[in-house]
């Protein structure tokens, strides 16, 4: 059996209990060595075979997974954060489907939520934003034309931008061109939830300069939106004493 496991954002205790248990019983672990905290491998059995996929191609990963699964071994494919976000899992699954090899997915905590916890941030403040856009800016690999940063910025919602920390000057300019003001609150969190985490809260106009001061150029997530200021939001109706819900009758104060 092959299990695609989300390793979480970094801290070893932010992997799910299910993910931890799958690592504990795995015969083979293939982990994304460029991003996954190697301390998570401490959960593995001493006799488990461990491969670093940062040095492997898709074909080389499959050459390990498929024979192992065919001989009844337990395989964990360990991806950073949640494997469904920039995890390149579909191409692996399609090849497994061709071979009739079963697999399952164990979700993980993505960096956007690790970063939010580090900043004690709520992405969906009433009256400010009820939408979170998760995206990245094109770099070495393209994004669909309709998903260009400027188009997404036009919504003015909360944004979590992955894989763009090395292009912050351009990113800020394009976000502003798309509709955010230069004074829009922004944050960059380097290695969210890791021991070496760094977090900066600033505005779009000084995002690149602030990150440069801390020498942050990769392994960081950018957050944008008025919710970062934690100001001028409306009280939630869910807990408003005058608001009626399925479980509570509202009462005029």
Backbone as a ProteinNet text record, in pm:
[ID]
protein_1_A
[PRIMARY]
XXXXXXXXXXXXXXXXXXXXXXXXXXXXXXXXXXXXXXXXXXXXXXXXXXXXXXXXXXXXXXXXXXXXXXXXXXXXXXXXXXXXXXXXXXXXXXXXXXXXXXXXXXXXXXXXXXXXXXXXXXXXXXXXXXXXXXXXXXXXXXXXXXXXXXXXXXXXXXXXXXXXXXXXXXXXXXXXXXXXXXXXXXXXXXXXXXXXXXXXXXXXXXXXXXXXXXXXXXXXXXXXXXXXXXXXXXXXXXXXXXXXXXXXXXXXX
[TERTIARY]
84.7	0	87.9	46.8	119	32.9	90.1	20.5	93.9	22.7	74.2	40.8	144	125	171.6	85.3	124	203.6	326	416.3	387.5	302.2	279.4	381.6	372.1	455	599.2	626.9	764.8	779.3	707.7	718.2	680.3	759.9	737.8	607.3	553.6	427	306.5	329.1	217.2	186.1	246.3	198.3	75.1	-18.6	-136.8	-98.3	-183.1	-160.1	-159.3	-250.6	-255.1	-124.5	-76.5	47.4	164.5	171.4	277.6	272.3	151.5	137.7	175.1	145.1	182.8	334.6	401.8	548	604.4	544.8	595.2	593.2	495.8	484.8	537.8	590.9	635	762	765.7	887.7	978.9	916.3	989.7	929	1015.3	971.5	1047	971.4	1030.4	983.9	1077.6	1037.9	1097.1	1025.1	1070.2	1178	1303.1	1412.2	1442.3	1401.3	1428.7	1336.1	1226.7	1125.7	1078.3	1073.6	1021.7	1126.7	1083	1172.6	1224.5	1355.5	1407.7	1387.1	1359.1	1333.6	1209.3	1120.5	1001.9	1039.9	1158.2	1202.8	1239.7	1246.7	1271.2	1155.5	1038.3	924	937.9	1026.2	1038.6	1109.7	1082.3	1153.9	1299.3	1389.1	1531.1	1557.4	1478.2	1500.7	1431	1358.5	1289.9	1391.7	1362.2	1446.6	1398	1491.9	1455.1	1522.8	1442.7	1491.2	1455.8	1548.4	1527.4	1487	1360.8	1310.1	1361.3	1425.9	1480	1591.2	1645.6	1753	1704	1571.1	1514.7	1419.2	1404.6	1302.9	1174.4	1066.7	940.8	960.8	1032.6	1053.2	1131.6	1228.4	1307.1	1224	1135.1	1044.5	953.7	898.5	809.6	883.9	1009.5	1089.8	1112.5	1099.7	1107	969.5	868.9	734.8	668	670.1	590.8	636.7	765.9	807.9	781.6	799	774	627.9	539.2	396	355.8	413.3	379.5	423.4	521.1	566.7	508.7	407.1	334.4	395.3	490.4	551.8	467	480.2	411	501.4	448.8	526.4	462.1	542	496.4	568	488.2	542.1	514.6	617.5	602.1	626.3	519.3	524.7	513.7	570.7	561.2	418.2	383.6	251.7	139.9	48.2	-55.6	-23.7	-25.7	20	-66	-187.5	-276.7	-240.8	-149.1	-109	36.1	56.9	190.7	269.2	197.8	263.7	299.8	252.4	277.2	241.4	127.4	88.3	6.4	-66.1	-154.7	-77.5	39.5	117.7	168.9	192.1	231.9	113.2	-1	-120.7	-164.5	-151.9	-190.7	-107.7	20	106.4	71.3	34.5	-7.6	-139.2	-228.7	-355.5	-331.9	-235	-204.7	-161.4	-98	-48.9	-149.6	-259.8	-359.7	-312.9	-226.3	-170.8	-252.5	-303.4	-386	-302.5	-365.7	-299.2	-404.8	-359.2	-448.7	-373.2	-448.7	-388.7	-421.9	-320.4	-337.5	-311.6	-409.6	-391	-289.8	-241.5	-147.3	-178.7	-112.2	-128.9	-42.1	-102.9	-26.8	39.2	140.7	216.6	128.3	23.2	-65.6	-127.1	-153.7	-217.7	-114.8	3.8	112.8	150.4	157.1	190.3	81.3	-44.3	-155	-147.6	-111	-100	14.9	124.4	238.1	202.7	113.1	72.2	-59.5	-117.9	-250.1	-349.1	-352.6	-426.6	-554.2	-660.3	-783.4	-799.4	-801.1	-809.3	-947.6	-1049.5	-1187.6	-1259	-1206.9	-1269.9	-1396.8	-1509.9	-1635.4	-1620.3	-1672.4	-1667.2	-1535.8	-1435.7	-1305.7	-1281.6	-1283.3	-1265.3	-1328.2	-1396.3	-1452.9	-1395.5	-1283.7	-1221.8	-1071.2	-1014.4	-869.7	-825.4	-740.9	-685.1	-546.9	-526.2	-395.7	-338.6	-222	-167.1	-16.1	45.4	187.7	207.8	319.8	352.8	436.2	416.6	495.7	643.2	725.8	870	927.3	999.1	1051.5	938.6	827.5	711.2	595.1	514.5	406.5	284.6	192.8	59.2	-40.4	-162.8	-262.7	-283.3	-306.1	-318.4	-424.7	-536.8	-645.7	-613.1	-500.7	-462.1	-340	-314.5	-205.9	-231.3	-123.5	-134.3	-226.2	-215.3	-298.5	-447.8	-485.3	-626.4	-677.5	-595.8	-637.3	-638.7	-544.4	-538.7	-662.5	-727.4	-845.5	-957.7	-957.8	-1062.4	-1044.2	-922.3	-898.1	-915.7	-916.6	-938.7	-807.3	-812.8	-691.8	-619.8	-486.7	-409	-293	-265.7	-147	-70	49.5	124.4	248.1	249.7	358.1	466.5	584.2	688.6	725.2	719.2	742.2	835.2	899.4	979.5	1102.8	1145.8	1261.6	1227.9	1101.5	1056.4	968.7	1002.5	912	892.1	995.8	979.9	878	893.2	797.6	659.5	654.9	527	450.7	517.7	451	398.3	479.3	436.6	313.1	309.8	198.2	72.3	88.9	-26.4	-88	-2	-50.8	-115.7	-54.7	-113.4	-249.6	-267.9	-394	-506	-473	-580.8	-554.6	-458.1	-426.2	-357.2	-378.3	-302.2	-163.4	-69.3	66.5	73.9	-28.6	-33	-108.4	-146.8	-214.6	-123.7	-175.8	-93.6	-45.4	77.9	137.5	225.4	257.7	348.1	425.5	544.2	619.5	667	643.6	683	779.1	899.3	1004	1000.3	992.8	992.2	892.8	767.6	661.3	660.1	661.5	654.6	785.1	888.6	1020.2	1086.2	1185.1	1256.3	1318.8	1363.4	1428.4	1331.9	1204.2	1103.1	1135.1	1108	1112.2	979.5	926.2	800.5	809.9	765.1	768.7	628.7	577.9	450.9	484.3	434.6	469.9	357.9	390.8	294.7	352.2	268.8	316.9	433.3	429.4	533.7	671.3	677.2	809	834.7	752.5	767.7	905	945.8	1073.5	1190.4	1186.3	1296.2	1307.7	1194.4	1195.8	1247.6	1207.6	1255.7	1405.6	1452.4	1595.9	1679.3	1627.6	1699.1	1723.7	1626.5	1636.2	1693.2	1733.8	1791.6	1697.3	1567.9	1468	1449.1	1484	1471	1400.3	1374.1	1306.6	1246.7	1175.6	1113	1029.1	954.8	870.7	738.7	637.4	506.1	470.6	410.6	369.6	219.1	178.6	36.5	2.1	-114.2	-155.7	-303.4	-337.2	-478.3	-501.8	-613.8	-646.3	-667.8	-693.4	-713.4	-588.2	-472.2	-347.2	-341.2	-412.9	-413.8	-502.3	-589.4	-679	-761.2	-805.5	-875.5	-1000.5	-1097.9	-1218.2	-1302.7	-1298.1	-1382	-1513.7	-1611	-1740.6	-1743.4	-1823.1	-1839.7	-1910	-1869.5	-1931.3	-2077.7	-2164.1	-2306.5	-2330	-2239.7	-2257.9	-2270.4	-2197.4	-2197.5	-2266.2	-2335.4	-2409.8	-2535.5	-2558.6	-2675	-2808.9	-2812.2	-2937.1	-2960	-2863.7	-2871.1	-2921	-3024.1	-3081.1	-3009.1	-2972.2	-2909.7	-2995.3	-2951.9	-3021.6	-3025.2	-2928.2	-2912.7	-2948.7	-2973.1	-2995.1	-3088.6	-3184.6	-3277.2	-3218.5	-3208.2	-3156.8	-3251.3	-3191.8	-3271.2	-3224.9	-3320.9	-3289.5	-3228.6	-3123.4	-3054.5	-3115.9
-119.7	0	124.3	224.6	350.7	459.1	534.6	645.4	775.4	870.2	1004.7	1081.7	1127.2	1186.5	1331.5	1420.2	1559.1	1571.4	1623.2	1630.1	1747.7	1841.5	1962.8	2069.7	2187.8	2301	2294.8	2213.3	2207.1	2145.7	2199.3	2147	1998.8	1919	1774	1732.1	1814.9	1779.3	1835.7	1891.4	1939	1844.6	1727.3	1622.1	1562.5	1510.9	1450.2	1320.5	1279.7	1151.7	1038.3	1044.4	940.7	937.4	1056.4	1061.8	1004.4	1037.4	985.2	832.8	779.2	633.6	564.6	627.5	569.4	566.5	672.1	673.8	563.2	544.9	446.3	304.1	272.8	135.4	117.9	225	218.1	134	59.3	-11.6	78	166.7	258.9	397.8	497.8	637	715.3	784	874.7	1014.4	1097.9	1228.9	1341.3	1452.5	1569.8	1640	1598.9	1643.2	1791	1860.1	2002.6	2085.1	2025.3	2101.8	2036.2	1905	1834.8	1836	1862	1858.9	1716.6	1693.5	1557.4	1496.9	1580.3	1527.9	1439.5	1456.5	1370.1	1224.5	1202.4	1065.8	993.2	1067.4	1002.3	911.2	933.7	846.4	711.1	702.1	580.5	468.8	345.6	230.6	234	177.7	178.6	105.5	3.3	-77.4	-21.4	88.3	146.4	200.9	181.8	238.4	380.9	474.6	614.8	674.2	743	804.7	953.1	1035.9	1180.2	1213	1250.7	1272.5	1401.3	1489	1611.7	1580.9	1460.4	1418.3	1317	1300.7	1197.3	1257.2	1190	1225	1149.9	1185.6	1112.6	965.1	934	794.1	718.9	784.8	719.6	696.7	790.8	772.4	652	644.5	532.1	399.7	401.3	278.1	224.1	310.6	265.2	223.3	307.1	283	159.6	145.4	40	-100	-135.9	-269.9	-297.1	-193.4	-211.3	-244.6	-169.3	-194.4	-329.8	-368	-496.2	-615.3	-595.9	-704.1	-692.1	-606.6	-597.8	-507.6	-425.9	-337	-211.6	-152.7	-28.1	88.8	176.3	288.5	419.9	511.5	647.1	743.8	818.9	928	1055.5	1112.4	1221.2	1356.1	1433.4	1564.6	1674.4	1790.5	1902.7	1956.1	2013.6	2075.5	1976.9	2013.8	1923.1	1887.1	1760.3	1713.9	1764.5	1811.1	1856.1	1995.6	2065.3	2199.2	2195.6	2211	2209.4	2083.6	1971.8	1846.6	1757.3	1788.6	1706.1	1559.8	1538.7	1401.1	1335.9	1414.6	1355.9	1274	1322.4	1250.2	1117.2	1112.7	986	890.1	943.5	860.9	803.4	881.8	832.4	711	713.6	599.5	478.8	501.4	391.5	331.7	418.3	369.6	275.3	308.9	223.8	84.8	76.9	-51.7	-119.8	-51.7	-108.2	-115.4	-22.5	-22.4	72.2	23.2	108	211	322.5	428	507.8	582.7	668.5	795.7	897.8	1026.7	1063.2	1109.1	1159.3	1308.9	1390.7	1535.8	1588.4	1709.5	1774	1921.5	1986.3	2129.6	2204.3	2284.8	2358.3	2482	2533.2	2648.3	2770.1	2787	2902.1	2901.3	2783.7	2772.6	2767.4	2714.8	2726.7	2871.5	2948.2	3090.7	3168	3134.6	3201.9	3178	3056.1	3027.8	3106.9	3121.6	3197.3	3343.8	3395.9	3536.4	3554.8	3444	3449.5	3521.2	3477	3546.3	3471.6	3548.1	3492.9	3549	3460.2	3502.9	3554.4	3518	3546.4	3634	3752.5	3844.6	3902.9	3895.6	3951.8	4099.8	4137.5	4275.6	4314.3	4227.9	4256	4162.2	4033.2	3934.3	3802.8	3740.2	3607.3	3506.9	3542.9	3457.7	3453.4	3334.3	3317.2	3259.3	3332.4	3284.4	3227.2	3101.7	3037.3	3027.9	3086.2	3090	3101.9	3119.7	3150.2	3236.4	3306.5	3384.4	3297	3316.4	3236.7	3270.6	3166.6	3183.6	3097.7	2991.6	2898.3	2819.9	2804.8	2738.3	2836.7	2823.3	2917.8	2891.1	2987.5	2967.2	2998.1	2947.6	2980	3130.2	3177.2	3320.9	3386	3317	3375.2	3380.3	3320.2	3319.7	3407.7	3501.6	3595.4	3672.7	3714.1	3782.7	3904.2	3981.5	4101.5	4067	3959.4	3919.9	3879.1	3806.7	3761.7	3878	3970.1	4085.4	4172.9	4170.7	4253.6	4222.8	4104.6	4067.7	4137	4175.4	4243.1	4155.3	4026	3932.6	3897.7	3809.5	3757.8	3667.7	3677.1	3593.8	3529.8	3403.8	3333.1	3292.3	3345.4	3329.9	3245	3128.9	3032.3	3055.9	3002.1	2985.2	3114.5	3224.8	3355.7	3445.3	3391	3473.8	3532.1	3474.7	3527.3	3634	3673.1	3770.2	3877.1	3920.6	4004.3	4143	4200.7	4333.4	4329.6	4231.9	4217.2	4179.6	4090.6	4048.6	4167.6	4250.5	4366.9	4461.3	4488.5	4578.9	4524.2	4394.4	4335.6	4327.9	4306.3	4309.3	4448.9	4550	4688.1	4722.9	4678.9	4703.8	4636.7	4524.8	4451.1	4510.2	4596.9	4658.6	4684.6	4616.5	4647.8	4783.2	4857.2	4979.5	4944.1	5036.9	5008.6	4997.6	5047.6	5040.4	4917.7	4827.9	4705	4624.8	4580.2	4498.7	4371.9	4335	4214.5	4150	4025.1	3954.4	3851.8	3821.5	3709.5	3626	3495.2	3403.8	3300.9	3302.8	3210.2	3085.6	2969.9	2840	2840.9	2865.3	2871.9	2747.2	2767.2	2667	2591.1	2616.1	2556.8	2632.5	2575.1	2648.9	2778.4	2781.5	2899.9	2994.7	2981.4	3066.7	3215.5	3291.3	3437.1	3488.4	3593.3	3650.3	3802.5	3859.4	4004	4050.8	4150	4213.9	4355.1	4391.7	4520.4	4563.4	4631.8	4666.7	4624	4627.3	4585.3	4671.5	4800.5	4888.8	4860.1	4802.8	4775	4625.8	4542.5	4397.8	4349.2	4386.5	4338.3	4387.7	4512	4568.6	4502.3	4476.7	4413.4	4269.8	4197.4	4060.9	4059.5	4158.2	4165.7	4187.3	4267.1	4290	4159	4066.9	3938.2	3828.1	3867.4	3772.4	3655.7	3686.9	3584.9	3583.1	3472.5	3459.8	3331.6	3241	3116.2	3055.4	2945	2871.6	2964	3052.3	3146.5	3165	3201.2	3227.6	3373.8	3433.9	3574.5	3580.9	3662	3682.7	3827.8	3850	3984.3	4003.1	4120.3	4151.9	4232.4	4302.1	4387.6	4309.1	4178.6	4099.4	4096.7	4119.5	4113.4	4223.7	4333.3	4444.8	4417.3	4317.2	4282.5	4402.5	4486.2	4609.8	4630.6	4701.5	4746.9	4632.4	4519.4	4408.3	4407.9	4333.1	4323.2	4202.7	4214	4101.3	3987.5	3864.7	3748.5	3735.5	3712.2	3690.9	3562.5	3467.1	3337.5	3350.7	3447.5	3463.9	3592.9	3657.9	3779.1	3739.7	3797.6	3757	3784.9	3876.2	3907.5	3820.7	3738.9	3659.2	3518.5	3476.5	3343.1	3240.7	3129.1	3017.9	2893.1	2782.9	2654.9	2611.1	2658.1	2608.6	2711.2	2837.4	2941.8	3048.7	3089.5	3195.1	3331.1	3420.9	3552.9	3635.2	3721.8	3808	3951.5	4042.6	4183.7	4231.7	4309.9	4359.7	4491.7
0	0	0	-75.3	-80.4	-18	73.9	137.5	109.4	49.1	30.2	157.8	227.2	359.7	359.4	408.3	428.2	556.3	545.7	660.4	751.9	706.4	782.9	746.6	808.9	768.6	816.8	917.5	965.7	1103.5	1200.3	1336.4	1339.4	1408.3	1405.3	1471.8	1559.3	1624	1549.7	1430	1348.6	1232.9	1230.7	1142.1	1208.5	1130.4	1191.6	1263	1356.2	1424.4	1322.5	1225.3	1121.7	1042.7	1004.9	929.6	1007.7	1135.4	1220.6	1228.5	1244.4	1255.3	1124.6	1011.5	882.7	866.9	912.2	908.2	997	1113.8	1209.2	1154.4	1069.8	1019.9	877.9	819.8	679.9	664.5	554.1	515.8	433	355.2	268.3	281.7	296.3	303.5	197.7	112.8	14.2	52.2	97.1	149.3	65.7	62.1	-12.4	68.6	47.9	133.3	129.5	23.9	15.8	104.1	151.2	223.8	354	358	475.8	587.2	708.3	823.5	843.9	830.5	843.3	981.5	1080.3	1214.6	1217.7	1118.6	1112	1087.8	1031.6	1006.2	1135.5	1245.6	1374.6	1413.8	1353.1	1380.1	1309.4	1211.9	1130.7	1207.1	1165.8	1219.6	1172.2	1251.2	1216.8	1085.9	1057.7	937.8	813.3	827.4	711.1	611.3	483.2	377.9	349.7	345.4	330.3	207.4	125.5	2.6	4.1	-44.4	-55	-198.5	-219.2	-355	-417.9	-339.3	-398.6	-498.4	-489.8	-580.3	-683.9	-692.6	-778.9	-881.7	-995	-1093.7	-1060.8	-1129.9	-1113.3	-1140.9	-1248.8	-1286.1	-1179.1	-1118	-1012.8	-887.5	-857.6	-743.5	-768.3	-888.1	-922.3	-921.1	-960.5	-961.7	-821.6	-722.3	-582.5	-533.3	-558.2	-503.1	-558.9	-690	-754.2	-715.8	-728.6	-687.1	-538.8	-455.7	-313.1	-286.6	-349.6	-330.5	-386	-497.4	-559.9	-475.2	-389	-300.8	-160.1	-144.2	-17.8	87.2	49.2	146.6	166.3	285.8	317.2	277	191.2	138.6	182	230	259.6	166.7	92.2	9.4	86.5	148.4	243.7	176.1	164.9	101	206.4	175.7	268.3	277.3	391.9	410.3	387	300	253.3	108.9	79.2	-52.1	-167.3	-138.2	-244.8	-296.5	-229	-270.4	-316.4	-446.6	-507.2	-471.4	-459.9	-422.5	-539.3	-660	-779.4	-753.7	-688.5	-657.3	-768.3	-846.8	-947.5	-1048.8	-1089.7	-1189.7	-1134.9	-1004.7	-942.3	-937.1	-897.9	-884.9	-1019.5	-1124.7	-1257.6	-1298	-1265.6	-1297.6	-1212.1	-1087.1	-1000.5	-1049.1	-1097.6	-1152.9	-1270.4	-1353.6	-1469.5	-1427.1	-1310.9	-1259.7	-1167.6	-1140.8	-1050.5	-906.6	-868.2	-733.1	-644.9	-532.7	-445.5	-369.7	-340.2	-263.9	-189.4	-91.7	-14.4	20.7	62.4	96.1	240.3	311	447.3	445.4	479.4	470.4	571.5	545.1	636	651.1	743.2	766.3	665.9	580.7	480.6	541.8	472	521.7	545.8	466.4	485.5	624.7	676.2	806.7	919.3	888.3	984.2	1006	895.6	904.9	978.6	951.1	1020	1170.6	1210	1353.3	1415.9	1342.7	1395.5	1416.4	1333	1342	1416.8	1466	1529.7	1439	1313.9	1208.7	1170.4	1144.1	1086.9	946.1	847	707.6	668.6	743.8	702.9	805.6	827.4	921.7	860.5	930.6	877.8	844.5	728.7	685.5	619.4	624.8	563.6	445.3	471.6	365.3	408	314.5	337.3	237.5	177.3	75.8	96.2	83.7	86.5	-47.2	-116.8	-243.3	-216.7	-254.6	-244.7	-385.1	-405.2	-540.8	-534.8	-651.3	-662.5	-786.2	-790.6	-908.7	-1002.4	-1133.4	-1226	-1213	-1221	-1220.3	-1330.8	-1291.2	-1390.6	-1457.3	-1385.8	-1442.8	-1449.4	-1553	-1579.7	-1491.9	-1492	-1435.2	-1546.1	-1537.2	-1640.3	-1652.2	-1772	-1798.7	-1710.3	-1688.6	-1609.6	-1460.2	-1420.6	-1279.8	-1253.1	-1340.3	-1317.5	-1187.7	-1123.2	-995.1	-1001.8	-1108.6	-1120.6	-1119.1	-1186.7	-1192.3	-1055.3	-981.9	-848.7	-749.5	-764.9	-674.3	-685.9	-800.5	-822.7	-724.7	-666.4	-570.7	-436.5	-404.3	-277.1	-155.5	-174.6	-63.3	5.2	102.3	164.4	64	62	-28.5	46	12.3	59.6	-65.2	-80	-204	-177.9	-239.4	-223.1	-329.2	-304.5	-406.6	-478.1	-407.6	-471.2	-390.1	-287.2	-197.1	-263.4	-373.7	-444	-546	-553.3	-653.3	-589.6	-470.3	-392.7	-450.9	-510.1	-568.9	-682.2	-771.5	-881.7	-829.4	-733	-676.7	-620.4	-542.5	-482.9	-590.4	-690.8	-798.6	-869.2	-892.8	-965.1	-879	-749.7	-659.8	-654.4	-650.2	-649.1	-782.4	-891.3	-1024.2	-1037.5	-966.7	-974.9	-892.5	-796.7	-721.3	-574.5	-512.7	-373.4	-366.5	-259.3	-239	-188.2	-203.4	-156.6	-4.5	64.5	210.4	261.6	171	212.3	305.2	419.3	508.6	439.2	470.3	414.3	520.6	497.9	588.9	508.7	555.7	500.4	617.8	606.6	713.8	655	705.6	663.1	750.2	685.5	754.9	871.8	838.6	940.2	1026.9	1156	1263.7	1285.6	1204.4	1230.9	1346.7	1412.4	1518	1467.4	1342.1	1285.7	1215.8	1242.4	1180.1	1195.6	1088.6	1092.8	1039.2	1098.4	1050.7	1050.4	941.3	923.4	884.9	954.1	918.8	871.8	753.4	694.4	600.1	493.3	389	255.1	152.6	21.1	-27.8	1.5	-53	6.1	127.5	185	209.1	148.3	166.2	120.8	0.5	-53.9	31.2	71.8	150.2	286.7	350.9	482.7	474.3	369.8	352.4	323.2	247.3	215.2	341.1	433.6	560.1	634.3	625.9	695.9	606.5	484.3	388.4	358.3	345.5	312.4	161.2	99.3	-46.5	-88.8	4	-29.4	96.9	79.9	190.6	277.6	211.7	285.3	211.8	286.9	228.5	250.7	149.3	155.2	178.4	272.6	302.7	274.5	215.6	177.1	211.3	260.2	281.1	407.3	409.2	523.7	652.1	641.7	763	849.7	789.3	865	970.2	946.4	1041.9	1162.9	1153.6	1265.2	1312.7	1219.8	1258.2	1173.4	1231.9	1161.2	1105.6	1169.2	1125.1	1202.6	1150.4	1215.9	1309.6	1412.9	1503.6	1431.4	1460.3	1398.6	1438.4	1339.9	1368.8	1447.7	1431.4	1496.3	1647.7	1705.3	1850.6	1895.1	1802.1	1833.4	1911.1	2030.8	2110.7	2043.7	1945.7	1877.6	1753.5	1718.5	1596	1627.2	1553.4	1574.8	1488.9	1550.7	1479.2	1497.9	1440	1455.1	1600.7	1680.6	1816.6	1924.6	1885.1	1985	1929.6	2006.8	1968.2	2006.7	1909.2	1937.4	2023.1	2103.3	2191	2177.2	2162.2	2152.4	2283.6	2272.2	2391	2439.1
[MASK]
+++++++++++++++++++++++++++++++++++++++++++++++++++++++++++++++++++++++++++++++++++++++++++++++++++++++++++++++++++++++++++++++++++++++++++++++++++++++++++++++++++++++++++++++++++++++++++++++++++++++++++++++++++++++++++++++++++++++++++++++++++++++++++++

